Amino acid sequence: MFLLFGLKTVLNELPGRPATCQYCGQFVHHRLQEHATKFTLFFIPVFTTSKTYRTACSNCGQTSVIKSRQKKALAW
Ligand SMILES: [Zn+2]
C-alpha cells in the first residue's frame, strides 16, 4: 500500500490592531499572522499539529512571535 503524507504550513492573515512597537516605539497598526502546521495525507490537510502567531509592525516591519494567549489580547 502506498501512503503519501507530509506537513504543510498555512499562513492566515488575521485582523491586527494598533499597538506600541517594541522596536521603533511608535504606536502604529500591527498585522497579525497565524502560521498553522497541518498534517497532510495525499496533499489534503487532515488536522492541525501546531499554531504559532506573529505580529508585524507596519512602521518598521519587525516581526515577533507571540503566544496564543497574547494573540487573544491582540485580535479584535
Ligand atoms: Zn516598529
N, CA, C, O and the ligand as a Tripos MOL2 file, in Angstrom:
@<TRIPOS>MOLECULE
protein
  305   303    77     0     0
PROTEIN
NO_CHARGES

@<TRIPOS>ATOM
      1 N           0.8480   -1.1910    0.0000 N.3       1 MET1
      2 CA          0.0000    0.0000    0.0000 C.3       1 MET1
      3 C           0.8820    1.2400    0.0000 C.2       1 MET1
      4 O           1.9380    1.2630    0.6310 O.2       1 MET1
      5 N           0.4500    2.2410   -0.6940 N.am      2 PHE2
      6 CA          1.2120    3.4670   -0.8770 C.3       2 PHE2
      7 C           0.5360    4.6190   -0.1410 C.2       2 PHE2
      8 O          -0.6080    4.9760   -0.4230 O.2       2 PHE2
      9 N           1.2740    5.1910    0.8130 N.am      3 LEU3
     10 CA          0.7410    6.3350    1.5660 C.3       3 LEU3
     11 C           1.6100    7.5450    1.3100 C.2       3 LEU3
     12 O           2.8370    7.4540    1.3460 O.2       3 LEU3
     13 N           0.9870    8.6670    1.0550 N.am      4 LEU4
     14 CA          1.7170    9.9050    0.8220 C.3       4 LEU4
     15 C           1.2840   10.9090    1.8870 C.2       4 LEU4
     16 O           0.1580   11.4060    1.8710 O.2       4 LEU4
     17 N           2.2130   11.2000    2.8240 N.am      5 PHE5
     18 CA          1.8540   12.1360    3.8860 C.3       5 PHE5
     19 C           2.9680   13.1530    4.0780 C.2       5 PHE5
     20 O           4.0930   12.9580    3.6170 O.2       5 PHE5
     21 N           2.6400   14.2320    4.7590 N.am      6 GLY6
     22 CA          3.6310   15.2850    4.9940 C.3       6 GLY6
     23 C           3.0550   16.3870    5.8560 C.2       6 GLY6
     24 O           1.9620   16.2660    6.4100 O.2       6 GLY6
     25 N           3.8210   17.4750    5.9580 N.am      7 LEU7
     26 CA          3.4010   18.6330    6.7330 C.3       7 LEU7
     27 C           3.3320   19.8450    5.8090 C.2       7 LEU7
     28 O           4.1080   19.9700    4.8610 O.2       7 LEU7
     29 N           2.3980   20.7230    6.1030 N.am      8 LYS8
     30 CA          2.2090   21.9070    5.2840 C.3       8 LYS8
     31 C           1.9280   23.0750    6.2170 C.2       8 LYS8
     32 O           1.1300   22.9550    7.1460 O.2       8 LYS8
     33 N           2.5790   24.1990    5.9740 N.am      9 THR9
     34 CA          2.3380   25.3910    6.7890 C.3       9 THR9
     35 C           1.4070   26.3260    6.0330 C.2       9 THR9
     36 O           1.6730   26.7130    4.8950 O.2       9 THR9
     37 N           0.3070   26.6800    6.6930 N.am     10 VAL10
     38 CA         -0.6900   27.5650    6.0920 C.3      10 VAL10
     39 C          -0.6130   28.9120    6.7900 C.2      10 VAL10
     40 O          -0.6790   28.9880    8.0170 O.2      10 VAL10
     41 N          -0.4740   29.9800    6.0050 N.am     11 LEU11
     42 CA         -0.4030   31.3360    6.5420 C.3      11 LEU11
     43 C          -1.7740   31.9820    6.4510 C.2      11 LEU11
     44 O          -2.4010   31.9910    5.3910 O.2      11 LEU11
     45 N          -2.2320   32.5210    7.5730 N.am     12 ASN12
     46 CA         -3.5500   33.1260    7.6530 C.3      12 ASN12
     47 C          -3.4090   34.5450    8.1980 C.2      12 ASN12
     48 O          -2.8610   34.7460    9.2820 O.2      12 ASN12
     49 N          -3.8990   35.5160    7.4530 N.am     13 GLU13
     50 CA         -3.8460   36.9040    7.9120 C.3      13 GLU13
     51 C          -5.0580   37.1860    8.7890 C.2      13 GLU13
     52 O          -6.1970   36.9980    8.3620 O.2      13 GLU13
     53 N          -4.8110   37.6360   10.0120 N.am     14 LEU14
     54 CA         -5.8850   37.9740   10.9360 C.3      14 LEU14
     55 C          -5.9140   39.4980   11.1010 C.2      14 LEU14
     56 O          -4.8940   40.1610   10.9170 O.2      14 LEU14
     57 N          -7.0830   40.0540   11.4470 N.am     15 PRO15
     58 CA         -7.1100   41.5000   11.6710 C.3      15 PRO15
     59 C          -6.2520   41.8600   12.8820 C.2      15 PRO15
     60 O          -6.4270   41.2940   13.9620 O.2      15 PRO15
     61 N          -5.3560   42.7700   12.7070 N.am     16 GLY16
     62 CA         -4.4990   43.1960   13.8050 C.3      16 GLY16
     63 C          -5.1200   44.3810   14.5280 C.2      16 GLY16
     64 O          -6.3220   44.6240   14.4250 O.2      16 GLY16
     65 N          -4.2930   45.1130   15.2580 N.am     17 ARG17
     66 CA         -4.7880   46.2940   15.9510 C.3      17 ARG17
     67 C          -3.6110   47.2130   16.2560 C.2      17 ARG17
     68 O          -2.4610   46.7750   16.2410 O.2      17 ARG17
     69 N          -3.8930   48.4840   16.5320 N.am     18 PRO18
     70 CA         -2.7990   49.3940   16.8710 C.3      18 PRO18
     71 C          -2.1630   49.0100   18.2020 C.2      18 PRO18
     72 O          -2.8580   48.6610   19.1570 O.2      18 PRO18
     73 N          -0.8560   49.0780   18.2530 N.am     19 ALA19
     74 CA         -0.1210   48.7920   19.4730 C.3      19 ALA19
     75 C           1.2110   49.5230   19.4100 C.2      19 ALA19
     76 O           1.6330   49.9760   18.3460 O.2      19 ALA19
     77 N           1.8610   49.6330   20.5420 N.am     20 THR20
     78 CA          3.1800   50.2680   20.5810 C.3      20 THR20
     79 C           4.2310   49.2380   20.2070 C.2      20 THR20
     80 O           4.3210   48.1780   20.8260 O.2      20 THR20
     81 N           5.0330   49.5550   19.1860 N.am     21 CYS21
     82 CA          6.0690   48.6410   18.7030 C.3      21 CYS21
     83 C           7.2140   48.5960   19.7070 C.2      21 CYS21
     84 O           7.6420   49.6300   20.2190 O.2      21 CYS21
     85 N           7.7100   47.3850   19.9870 N.am     22 GLN22
     86 CA          8.8100   47.2610   20.9450 C.3      22 GLN22
     87 C          10.1560   47.5900   20.3110 C.2      22 GLN22
     88 O          11.1550   47.7240   21.0180 O.2      22 GLN22
     89 N          10.1960   47.7230   18.9680 N.am     23 TYR23
     90 CA         11.4600   48.0280   18.2970 C.3      23 TYR23
     91 C          11.5830   49.5170   17.9890 C.2      23 TYR23
     92 O          12.5910   50.1370   18.3280 O.2      23 TYR23
     93 N          10.5500   50.1050   17.3380 N.am     24 CYS24
     94 CA         10.6610   51.5130   16.9490 C.3      24 CYS24
     95 C           9.9260   52.4330   17.9200 C.2      24 CYS24
     96 O          10.0840   53.6510   17.8430 O.2      24 CYS24
     97 N           9.1250   51.8760   18.8350 N.am     25 GLY25
     98 CA          8.4760   52.6890   19.8580 C.3      25 GLY25
     99 C           7.2860   53.4890   19.3690 C.2      25 GLY25
    100 O           6.7490   54.3020   20.1220 O.2      25 GLY25
    101 N           6.8490   53.2830   18.1070 N.am     26 GLN26
    102 CA          5.7240   54.0310   17.5500 C.3      26 GLN26
    103 C           4.4240   53.2940   17.8300 C.2      26 GLN26
    104 O           4.3850   52.0640   17.8460 O.2      26 GLN26
    105 N           3.3450   54.0700   18.0540 N.am     27 PHE27
    106 CA          2.0160   53.4920   18.2450 C.3      27 PHE27
    107 C           1.3650   53.3920   16.8740 C.2      27 PHE27
    108 O           0.7440   54.3500   16.4140 O.2      27 PHE27
    109 N           1.5010   52.2310   16.2080 N.am     28 VAL28
    110 CA          1.0050   52.0330   14.8430 C.3      28 VAL28
    111 C           0.2540   50.6960   14.7730 C.2      28 VAL28
    112 O           0.2480   49.9100   15.7200 O.2      28 VAL28
    113 N          -0.3790   50.4700   13.6110 N.am     29 HIS29
    114 CA         -1.1170   49.2330   13.3960 C.3      29 HIS29
    115 C          -0.1460   48.0490   13.2830 C.2      29 HIS29
    116 O           0.8980   48.1520   12.6400 O.2      29 HIS29
    117 N          -0.5000   46.9400   13.9070 N.am     30 HIS30
    118 CA          0.2950   45.7150   13.8210 C.3      30 HIS30
    119 C          -0.5160   44.6450   13.1050 C.2      30 HIS30
    120 O          -1.6570   44.3630   13.4710 O.2      30 HIS30
    121 N           0.0930   44.0510   12.0720 N.am     31 ARG31
    122 CA         -0.5570   42.9380   11.3760 C.3      31 ARG31
    123 C          -0.3870   41.6880   12.2250 C.2      31 ARG31
    124 O           0.6230   41.5310   12.9120 O.2      31 ARG31
    125 N          -1.3770   40.7940   12.1800 N.am     32 LEU32
    126 CA         -1.3350   39.5570   12.9510 C.3      32 LEU32
    127 C          -1.4380   38.3820   11.9790 C.2      32 LEU32
    128 O          -2.3790   38.3000   11.1900 O.2      32 LEU32
    129 N          -0.4620   37.4750   12.0450 N.am     33 GLN33
    130 CA         -0.4380   36.3230   11.1410 C.3      33 GLN33
    131 C          -0.4680   35.0380   11.9460 C.2      33 GLN33
    132 O           0.1940   34.9130   12.9760 O.2      33 GLN33
    133 N          -1.2470   34.0860   11.4550 N.am     34 GLU34
    134 CA         -1.3200   32.7720   12.0770 C.3      34 GLU34
    135 C          -0.6020   31.7740   11.1570 C.2      34 GLU34
    136 O          -0.9480   31.6530    9.9820 O.2      34 GLU34
    137 N           0.3880   31.0690   11.6890 N.am     35 HIS35
    138 CA          1.1090   30.0480   10.9330 C.3      35 HIS35
    139 C           0.6670   28.6980   11.4880 C.2      35 HIS35
    140 O           1.0770   28.3040   12.5800 O.2      35 HIS35
    141 N          -0.1610   27.9990   10.7400 N.am     36 ALA36
    142 CA         -0.6900   26.7150   11.1880 C.3      36 ALA36
    143 C           0.0160   25.5890   10.4300 C.2      36 ALA36
    144 O           0.0120   25.5710    9.1990 O.2      36 ALA36
    145 N           0.6180   24.6550   11.1580 N.am     37 THR37
    146 CA          1.2440   23.4940   10.5460 C.3      37 THR37
    147 C           0.2210   22.3670   10.5050 C.2      37 THR37
    148 O          -0.3100   21.9550   11.5360 O.2      37 THR37
    149 N          -0.0470   21.8800    9.3080 N.am     38 LYS38
    150 CA         -1.0770   20.8550    9.1370 C.3      38 LYS38
    151 C          -0.4700   19.5560    8.6300 C.2      38 LYS38
    152 O           0.4210   19.5590    7.7810 O.2      38 LYS38
    153 N          -0.9610   18.4590    9.1570 N.am     39 PHE39
    154 CA         -0.5830   17.1350    8.6860 C.3      39 PHE39
    155 C          -1.4080   16.8320    7.4420 C.2      39 PHE39
    156 O          -2.6330   16.9480    7.4620 O.2      39 PHE39
    157 N          -0.7370   16.4440    6.3590 N.am     40 THR40
    158 CA         -1.4620   16.1870    5.1140 C.3      40 THR40
    159 C          -1.3510   14.7070    4.7320 C.2      40 THR40
    160 O          -0.3340   14.0530    4.9630 O.2      40 THR40
    161 N          -2.4030   14.2260    4.1600 N.am     41 LEU41
    162 CA         -2.4630   12.8710    3.6290 C.3      41 LEU41
    163 C          -2.9100   12.9800    2.1770 C.2      41 LEU41
    164 O          -4.0250   13.4200    1.8980 O.2      41 LEU41
    165 N          -2.0470   12.5840    1.2630 N.am     42 PHE42
    166 CA         -2.2770   12.7620   -0.1740 C.3      42 PHE42
    167 C          -2.5730   14.2160   -0.4970 C.2      42 PHE42
    168 O          -3.4910   14.5300   -1.2540 O.2      42 PHE42
    169 N          -1.7460   15.1260    0.1140 N.am     43 PHE43
    170 CA         -1.8070   16.5750   -0.0860 C.3      43 PHE43
    171 C          -3.0910   17.2170    0.4440 C.2      43 PHE43
    172 O          -3.3490   18.3900    0.1730 O.2      43 PHE43
    173 N          -3.8970   16.4640    1.1950 N.am     44 ILE44
    174 CA         -5.1220   17.0240    1.7670 C.3      44 ILE44
    175 C          -4.8820   17.2410    3.2610 C.2      44 ILE44
    176 O          -4.5500   16.2900    3.9680 O.2      44 ILE44
    177 N          -5.0430   18.4810    3.7610 N.am     45 PRO45
    178 CA         -4.8500   18.7280    5.1910 C.3      45 PRO45
    179 C          -5.8560   17.9410    6.0270 C.2      45 PRO45
    180 O          -7.0640   18.0300    5.8050 O.2      45 PRO45
    181 N          -5.3470   17.1670    6.9920 N.am     46 VAL46
    182 CA         -6.2110   16.3260    7.8140 C.3      46 VAL46
    183 C          -6.4520   16.9750    9.1650 C.2      46 VAL46
    184 O          -7.5980   17.1100    9.5940 O.2      46 VAL46
    185 N          -5.3640   17.3840    9.8520 N.am     47 PHE47
    186 CA         -5.5370   18.0710   11.1350 C.3      47 PHE47
    187 C          -4.3510   19.0030   11.3560 C.2      47 PHE47
    188 O          -3.2940   18.8730   10.7380 O.2      47 PHE47
    189 N          -4.5760   19.9520   12.2700 N.am     48 THR48
    190 CA         -3.5460   20.9420   12.5960 C.3      48 THR48
    191 C          -2.6590   20.3970   13.7050 C.2      48 THR48
    192 O          -3.1530   19.9630   14.7460 O.2      48 THR48
    193 N          -1.3350   20.4190   13.4800 N.am     49 THR49
    194 CA         -0.4210   19.9120   14.5010 C.3      49 THR49
    195 C           0.0610   21.0300   15.4230 C.2      49 THR49
    196 O           0.2400   20.7970   16.6190 O.2      49 THR49
    197 N           0.2760   22.2290   14.9030 N.am     50 SER50
    198 CA          0.6980   23.3370   15.7700 C.3      50 SER50
    199 C           0.3180   24.6590   15.1310 C.2      50 SER50
    200 O           0.1410   24.7630   13.9170 O.2      50 SER50
    201 N           0.1980   25.6620   15.9820 N.am     51 LYS51
    202 CA         -0.1190   27.0110   15.5190 C.3      51 LYS51
    203 C           0.8170   27.9930   16.2060 C.2      51 LYS51
    204 O           1.0060   27.9330   17.4210 O.2      51 LYS51
    205 N           1.4000   28.8980   15.4280 N.am     52 THR52
    206 CA          2.1690   29.9880   16.0080 C.3      52 THR52
    207 C           1.6140   31.2840   15.4560 C.2      52 THR52
    208 O           1.0340   31.3190   14.3710 O.2      52 THR52
    209 N           1.7990   32.3420   16.2150 N.am     53 TYR53
    210 CA          1.2870   33.6470   15.8190 C.3      53 TYR53
    211 C           2.4390   34.6330   15.7650 C.2      53 TYR53
    212 O           3.3450   34.5900   16.5970 O.2      53 TYR53
    213 N           2.4000   35.5150   14.7880 N.am     54 ARG54
    214 CA          3.4250   36.5490   14.6440 C.3      54 ARG54
    215 C           2.7680   37.8940   14.4330 C.2      54 ARG54
    216 O           1.7590   37.9980   13.7350 O.2      54 ARG54
    217 N           3.3310   38.9160   15.0280 N.am     55 THR55
    218 CA          2.8730   40.2720   14.7690 C.3      55 THR55
    219 C           3.9510   40.9770   13.9680 C.2      55 THR55
    220 O           5.1440   40.7440   14.1660 O.2      55 THR55
    221 N           3.5180   41.8440   13.0590 N.am     56 ALA56
    222 CA          4.4490   42.6150   12.2500 C.3      56 ALA56
    223 C           4.0720   44.0800   12.3540 C.2      56 ALA56
    224 O           2.9190   44.4560   12.1440 O.2      56 ALA56
    225 N           5.0600   44.9040   12.6800 N.am     57 CYS57
    226 CA          4.8600   46.3490   12.7880 C.3      57 CYS57
    227 C           4.7090   46.9290   11.3840 C.2      57 CYS57
    228 O           5.5040   46.6100   10.4990 O.2      57 CYS57
    229 N           3.6960   47.7800   11.1640 N.am     58 SER58
    230 CA          3.5060   48.3750    9.8390 C.3      58 SER58
    231 C           4.4500   49.5470    9.6200 C.2      58 SER58
    232 O           4.5530   50.0330    8.4940 O.2      58 SER58
    233 N           5.1390   50.0190   10.6460 N.am     59 ASN59
    234 CA          6.0880   51.1350   10.5080 C.3      59 ASN59
    235 C           7.4870   50.6370   10.1630 C.2      59 ASN59
    236 O           8.0630   51.0670    9.1640 O.2      59 ASN59
    237 N           8.0460   49.7300   10.9770 N.am     60 CYS60
    238 CA          9.4250   49.2900   10.7460 C.3      60 CYS60
    239 C           9.4890   47.8690   10.1750 C.2      60 CYS60
    240 O          10.5500   47.4520    9.7090 O.2      60 CYS60
    241 N           8.3840   47.1180   10.1980 N.am     61 GLY61
    242 CA          8.3610   45.7890    9.5940 C.3      61 GLY61
    243 C           8.9150   44.6800   10.4550 C.2      61 GLY61
    244 O           8.9780   43.5340   10.0100 O.2      61 GLY61
    245 N           9.3220   44.9880   11.6830 N.am     62 GLN62
    246 CA          9.8600   43.9510   12.5640 C.3      62 GLN62
    247 C           8.7460   42.9800   12.9730 C.2      62 GLN62
    248 O           7.6240   43.3960   13.2580 O.2      62 GLN62
    249 N           9.0670   41.6930   12.9960 N.am     63 THR63
    250 CA          8.0870   40.6990   13.4120 C.3      63 THR63
    251 C           8.5250   40.0880   14.7280 C.2      63 THR63
    252 O           9.7160   40.0230   15.0320 O.2      63 THR63
    253 N           7.5540   39.6440   15.5030 N.am     64 SER64
    254 CA          7.8640   38.9410   16.7400 C.3      64 SER64
    255 C           6.8570   37.8210   16.9140 C.2      64 SER64
    256 O           5.6810   37.9720   16.5830 O.2      64 SER64
    257 N           7.3250   36.6980   17.4350 N.am     65 VAL65
    258 CA          6.4780   35.5330   17.6850 C.3      65 VAL65
    259 C           5.7710   35.7330   19.0180 C.2      65 VAL65
    260 O           6.3990   36.0810   20.0180 O.2      65 VAL65
    261 N           4.4640   35.5120   19.0250 N.am     66 ILE66
    262 CA          3.7090   35.6740   20.2590 C.3      66 ILE66
    263 C           2.9690   34.3880   20.5790 C.2      66 ILE66
    264 O           2.7470   33.5590   19.6960 O.2      66 ILE66
    265 N           2.5860   34.2180   21.8330 N.am     67 LYS67
    266 CA          1.8470   33.0370   22.2670 C.3      67 LYS67
    267 C           0.3610   33.2400   21.9860 C.2      67 LYS67
    268 O          -0.0910   34.3660   21.7750 O.2      67 LYS67
    269 N          -0.3960   32.1410   21.9840 N.am     68 SER68
    270 CA         -1.8210   32.2410   21.6470 C.3      68 SER68
    271 C          -2.5730   33.0850   22.6690 C.2      68 SER68
    272 O          -3.5780   33.7110   22.3330 O.2      68 SER68
    273 N          -2.0940   33.1090   23.9170 N.am     69 ARG69
    274 CA         -2.7490   33.9320   24.9290 C.3      69 ARG69
    275 C          -2.5450   35.4170   24.6160 C.2      69 ARG69
    276 O          -3.4550   36.2240   24.8070 O.2      69 ARG69
    277 N          -1.3420   35.7770   24.1340 N.am     70 GLN70
    278 CA         -1.0810   37.1580   23.7430 C.3      70 GLN70
    279 C          -1.8580   37.5160   22.4920 C.2      70 GLN70
    280 O          -2.2740   38.6610   22.3150 O.2      70 GLN70
    281 N          -2.0560   36.5150   21.6090 N.am     71 LYS71
    282 CA         -2.7960   36.7370   20.3580 C.3      71 LYS71
    283 C          -4.2400   37.1000   20.6650 C.2      71 LYS71
    284 O          -4.8280   37.9340   19.9760 O.2      71 LYS71
    285 N          -4.8270   36.4760   21.7060 N.am     72 LYS72
    286 CA         -6.2100   36.7920   22.0670 C.3      72 LYS72
    287 C          -6.3340   38.2320   22.5120 C.2      72 LYS72
    288 O          -7.3730   38.8590   22.3020 O.2      72 LYS72
    289 N          -5.2910   38.7670   23.1250 N.am     73 ALA73
    290 CA         -5.3080   40.1550   23.5590 C.3      73 ALA73
    291 C          -5.1700   41.1000   22.3640 C.2      73 ALA73
    292 O          -5.6530   42.2310   22.4150 O.2      73 ALA73
    293 N          -4.5150   40.6470   21.2880 N.am     74 LEU74
    294 CA         -4.2920   41.4920   20.1140 C.3      74 LEU74
    295 C          -5.4520   41.4660   19.1330 C.2      74 LEU74
    296 O          -5.7430   42.4800   18.4990 O.2      74 LEU74
    297 N          -6.1300   40.3130   18.9920 N.am     75 ALA75
    298 CA         -7.1900   40.1850   17.9960 C.3      75 ALA75
    299 C          -8.4490   40.9070   18.4780 C.2      75 ALA75
    300 O          -8.6880   41.0360   19.6790 O.2      75 ALA75
    301 N          -9.2360   41.3660   17.5310 N.am     76 TRP76
    302 CA        -10.4950   42.0630   17.8760 C.3      76 TRP76
    303 C         -11.5320   41.0610   18.2600 C.2      76 TRP76
    304 O         -12.6600   41.4330   18.5860 O.2      76 TRP76
    305 ZN          8.0480   49.1520   14.6340 Zn       77 ZN77
@<TRIPOS>BOND
     1     1     2 1
     2     2     3 1
     3     3     4 2
     4     3     5 am
     5     5     6 1
     6     6     7 1
     7     7     8 2
     8     7     9 am
     9     9    10 1
    10    10    11 1
    11    11    12 2
    12    11    13 am
    13    13    14 1
    14    14    15 1
    15    15    16 2
    16    15    17 am
    17    17    18 1
    18    18    19 1
    19    19    20 2
    20    19    21 am
    21    21    22 1
    22    22    23 1
    23    23    24 2
    24    23    25 am
    25    25    26 1
    26    26    27 1
    27    27    28 2
    28    27    29 am
    29    29    30 1
    30    30    31 1
    31    31    32 2
    32    31    33 am
    33    33    34 1
    34    34    35 1
    35    35    36 2
    36    35    37 am
    37    37    38 1
    38    38    39 1
    39    39    40 2
    40    39    41 am
    41    41    42 1
    42    42    43 1
    43    43    44 2
    44    43    45 am
    45    45    46 1
    46    46    47 1
    47    47    48 2
    48    47    49 am
    49    49    50 1
    50    50    51 1
    51    51    52 2
    52    51    53 am
    53    53    54 1
    54    54    55 1
    55    55    56 2
    56    55    57 am
    57    57    58 1
    58    58    59 1
    59    59    60 2
    60    59    61 am
    61    61    62 1
    62    62    63 1
    63    63    64 2
    64    63    65 am
    65    65    66 1
    66    66    67 1
    67    67    68 2
    68    67    69 am
    69    69    70 1
    70    70    71 1
    71    71    72 2
    72    71    73 am
    73    73    74 1
    74    74    75 1
    75    75    76 2
    76    75    77 am
    77    77    78 1
    78    78    79 1
    79    79    80 2
    80    79    81 am
    81    81    82 1
    82    82    83 1
    83    83    84 2
    84    83    85 am
    85    85    86 1
    86    86    87 1
    87    87    88 2
    88    87    89 am
    89    89    90 1
    90    90    91 1
    91    91    92 2
    92    91    93 am
    93    93    94 1
    94    94    95 1
    95    95    96 2
    96    95    97 am
    97    97    98 1
    98    98    99 1
    99    99   100 2
   100    99   101 am
   101   101   102 1
   102   102   103 1
   103   103   104 2
   104   103   105 am
   105   105   106 1
   106   106   107 1
   107   107   108 2
   108   107   109 am
   109   109   110 1
   110   110   111 1
   111   111   112 2
   112   111   113 am
   113   113   114 1
   114   114   115 1
   115   115   116 2
   116   115   117 am
   117   117   118 1
   118   118   119 1
   119   119   120 2
   120   119   121 am
   121   121   122 1
   122   122   123 1
   123   123   124 2
   124   123   125 am
   125   125   126 1
   126   126   127 1
   127   127   128 2
   128   127   129 am
   129   129   130 1
   130   130   131 1
   131   131   132 2
   132   131   133 am
   133   133   134 1
   134   134   135 1
   135   135   136 2
   136   135   137 am
   137   137   138 1
   138   138   139 1
   139   139   140 2
   140   139   141 am
   141   141   142 1
   142   142   143 1
   143   143   144 2
   144   143   145 am
   145   145   146 1
   146   146   147 1
   147   147   148 2
   148   147   149 am
   149   149   150 1
   150   150   151 1
   151   151   152 2
   152   151   153 am
   153   153   154 1
   154   154   155 1
   155   155   156 2
   156   155   157 am
   157   157   158 1
   158   158   159 1
   159   159   160 2
   160   159   161 am
   161   161   162 1
   162   162   163 1
   163   163   164 2
   164   163   165 am
   165   165   166 1
   166   166   167 1
   167   167   168 2
   168   167   169 am
   169   169   170 1
   170   170   171 1
   171   171   172 2
   172   171   173 am
   173   173   174 1
   174   174   175 1
   175   175   176 2
   176   175   177 am
   177   177   178 1
   178   178   179 1
   179   179   180 2
   180   179   181 am
   181   181   182 1
   182   182   183 1
   183   183   184 2
   184   183   185 am
   185   185   186 1
   186   186   187 1
   187   187   188 2
   188   187   189 am
   189   189   190 1
   190   190   191 1
   191   191   192 2
   192   191   193 am
   193   193   194 1
   194   194   195 1
   195   195   196 2
   196   195   197 am
   197   197   198 1
   198   198   199 1
   199   199   200 2
   200   199   201 am
   201   201   202 1
   202   202   203 1
   203   203   204 2
   204   203   205 am
   205   205   206 1
   206   206   207 1
   207   207   208 2
   208   207   209 am
   209   209   210 1
   210   210   211 1
   211   211   212 2
   212   211   213 am
   213   213   214 1
   214   214   215 1
   215   215   216 2
   216   215   217 am
   217   217   218 1
   218   218   219 1
   219   219   220 2
   220   219   221 am
   221   221   222 1
   222   222   223 1
   223   223   224 2
   224   223   225 am
   225   225   226 1
   226   226   227 1
   227   227   228 2
   228   227   229 am
   229   229   230 1
   230   230   231 1
   231   231   232 2
   232   231   233 am
   233   233   234 1
   234   234   235 1
   235   235   236 2
   236   235   237 am
   237   237   238 1
   238   238   239 1
   239   239   240 2
   240   239   241 am
   241   241   242 1
   242   242   243 1
   243   243   244 2
   244   243   245 am
   245   245   246 1
   246   246   247 1
   247   247   248 2
   248   247   249 am
   249   249   250 1
   250   250   251 1
   251   251   252 2
   252   251   253 am
   253   253   254 1
   254   254   255 1
   255   255   256 2
   256   255   257 am
   257   257   258 1
   258   258   259 1
   259   259   260 2
   260   259   261 am
   261   261   262 1
   262   262   263 1
   263   263   264 2
   264   263   265 am
   265   265   266 1
   266   266   267 1
   267   267   268 2
   268   267   269 am
   269   269   270 1
   270   270   271 1
   271   271   272 2
   272   271   273 am
   273   273   274 1
   274   274   275 1
   275   275   276 2
   276   275   277 am
   277   277   278 1
   278   278   279 1
   279   279   280 2
   280   279   281 am
   281   281   282 1
   282   282   283 1
   283   283   284 2
   284   283   285 am
   285   285   286 1
   286   286   287 1
   287   287   288 2
   288   287   289 am
   289   289   290 1
   290   290   291 1
   291   291   292 2
   292   291   293 am
   293   293   294 1
   294   294   295 1
   295   295   296 2
   296   295   297 am
   297   297   298 1
   298   298   299 1
   299   299   300 2
   300   299   301 am
   301   301   302 1
   302   302   303 1
   303   303   304 2
@<TRIPOS>SUBSTRUCTURE
     1 MET1         2 RESIDUE 1 A MET
     2 PHE2         6 RESIDUE 1 A PHE
     3 LEU3        10 RESIDUE 1 A LEU
     4 LEU4        14 RESIDUE 1 A LEU
     5 PHE5        18 RESIDUE 1 A PHE
     6 GLY6        22 RESIDUE 1 A GLY
     7 LEU7        26 RESIDUE 1 A LEU
     8 LYS8        30 RESIDUE 1 A LYS
     9 THR9        34 RESIDUE 1 A THR
    10 VAL10       38 RESIDUE 1 A VAL
    11 LEU11       42 RESIDUE 1 A LEU
    12 ASN12       46 RESIDUE 1 A ASN
    13 GLU13       50 RESIDUE 1 A GLU
    14 LEU14       54 RESIDUE 1 A LEU
    15 PRO15       58 RESIDUE 1 A PRO
    16 GLY16       62 RESIDUE 1 A GLY
    17 ARG17       66 RESIDUE 1 A ARG
    18 PRO18       70 RESIDUE 1 A PRO
    19 ALA19       74 RESIDUE 1 A ALA
    20 THR20       78 RESIDUE 1 A THR
    21 CYS21       82 RESIDUE 1 A CYS
    22 GLN22       86 RESIDUE 1 A GLN
    23 TYR23       90 RESIDUE 1 A TYR
    24 CYS24       94 RESIDUE 1 A CYS
    25 GLY25       98 RESIDUE 1 A GLY
    26 GLN26      102 RESIDUE 1 A GLN
    27 PHE27      106 RESIDUE 1 A PHE
    28 VAL28      110 RESIDUE 1 A VAL
    29 HIS29      114 RESIDUE 1 A HIS
    30 HIS30      118 RESIDUE 1 A HIS
    31 ARG31      122 RESIDUE 1 A ARG
    32 LEU32      126 RESIDUE 1 A LEU
    33 GLN33      130 RESIDUE 1 A GLN
    34 GLU34      134 RESIDUE 1 A GLU
    35 HIS35      138 RESIDUE 1 A HIS
    36 ALA36      142 RESIDUE 1 A ALA
    37 THR37      146 RESIDUE 1 A THR
    38 LYS38      150 RESIDUE 1 A LYS
    39 PHE39      154 RESIDUE 1 A PHE
    40 THR40      158 RESIDUE 1 A THR
    41 LEU41      162 RESIDUE 1 A LEU
    42 PHE42      166 RESIDUE 1 A PHE
    43 PHE43      170 RESIDUE 1 A PHE
    44 ILE44      174 RESIDUE 1 A ILE
    45 PRO45      178 RESIDUE 1 A PRO
    46 VAL46      182 RESIDUE 1 A VAL
    47 PHE47      186 RESIDUE 1 A PHE
    48 THR48      190 RESIDUE 1 A THR
    49 THR49      194 RESIDUE 1 A THR
    50 SER50      198 RESIDUE 1 A SER
    51 LYS51      202 RESIDUE 1 A LYS
    52 THR52      206 RESIDUE 1 A THR
    53 TYR53      210 RESIDUE 1 A TYR
    54 ARG54      214 RESIDUE 1 A ARG
    55 THR55      218 RESIDUE 1 A THR
    56 ALA56      222 RESIDUE 1 A ALA
    57 CYS57      226 RESIDUE 1 A CYS
    58 SER58      230 RESIDUE 1 A SER
    59 ASN59      234 RESIDUE 1 A ASN
    60 CYS60      238 RESIDUE 1 A CYS
    61 GLY61      242 RESIDUE 1 A GLY
    62 GLN62      246 RESIDUE 1 A GLN
    63 THR63      250 RESIDUE 1 A THR
    64 SER64      254 RESIDUE 1 A SER
    65 VAL65      258 RESIDUE 1 A VAL
    66 ILE66      262 RESIDUE 1 A ILE
    67 LYS67      266 RESIDUE 1 A LYS
    68 SER68      270 RESIDUE 1 A SER
    69 ARG69      274 RESIDUE 1 A ARG
    70 GLN70      278 RESIDUE 1 A GLN
    71 LYS71      282 RESIDUE 1 A LYS
    72 LYS72      286 RESIDUE 1 A LYS
    73 ALA73      290 RESIDUE 1 A ALA
    74 LEU74      294 RESIDUE 1 A LEU
    75 ALA75      298 RESIDUE 1 A ALA
    76 TRP76      302 RESIDUE 1 A TRP
    77 ZN77       305 GROUP 0 **** ****
